[in-house]
Amino acid sequence: MAKLRKLVTYTNYRWEETEELTPEQLKKWKSGDEELREEVEEEVEFDLSWDKCLDDHGEIQLIEEEKPS
């Protein structure tokens, strides 16, 4: 008997977005201050906006099994 095998690597890319930022959150974000940006990140919730799955197929291998005599 024989069969084929291949390795497939799937990579999933996700884009996540928040709801509209408040004027205060936007001001903090635009300040460029890392501590203020971390505060904004802790205040908001990211939801899936869209995603894309990519795949990469490896070389196909032939696998032969010998039958016992």
N, C-alpha and C positions, 0 to 999 in steps of 0.2 A: 504494500500500500504506500501511497505517497500523498502528501498534501503540501500546500503553500503557506508560508508565513511571512508577514511583513510587520515592521514596527511603524506605528503611526503616532506622531507627537501632536497633541492638540494644545493650542495656546488660545486662551480666551481673553480678549480685551474688553474691559468694561469702562464705560463712561458714566460717572455718577455726578449728579448735580444737587444743589440745595434749592430750597425755596428762595424767593427774593430776599436779599440782605436788607436789614434795617439801615437807615442812614448812619446810625452810630457804628454798626458792624462794618459798613463800607468805608467809613472814615478810618477805623482801626486798621482794616486790611490795606488800604492805600498808604498808610503811614510807613509801611515797610518794616516796622518794628516787629521782630520775631515773637516777642512775648505777647504783643497785642494780636498778632495773627493766630497764635496758639489759642488765645481766648476765644476768638471767633470760631476756630475749628471745633472747640469744645461746646460752643453754643448751638451750632447748626447740625442738621442731620442730612447725610447724603443718601439719595435714592438713585436706583438704577435709571439712567437716561436711555441708554441703548448699549448693545454689546455686539461683538463680532468674534466668531470662532474661526481660527485659521488652523489648517492641518498640514503636516509635512509627512509624506509617505516615504519610508525607507526602501531599501532594496528588497525585492521579493526573493525569498529563499525556498529552495525545493528541499523538502524533508522526506526522505525515503526510509521506510521501515522494512527491515528484512523479515520475511516469513520464516518461522522455524521449520527445519527439515523434518 
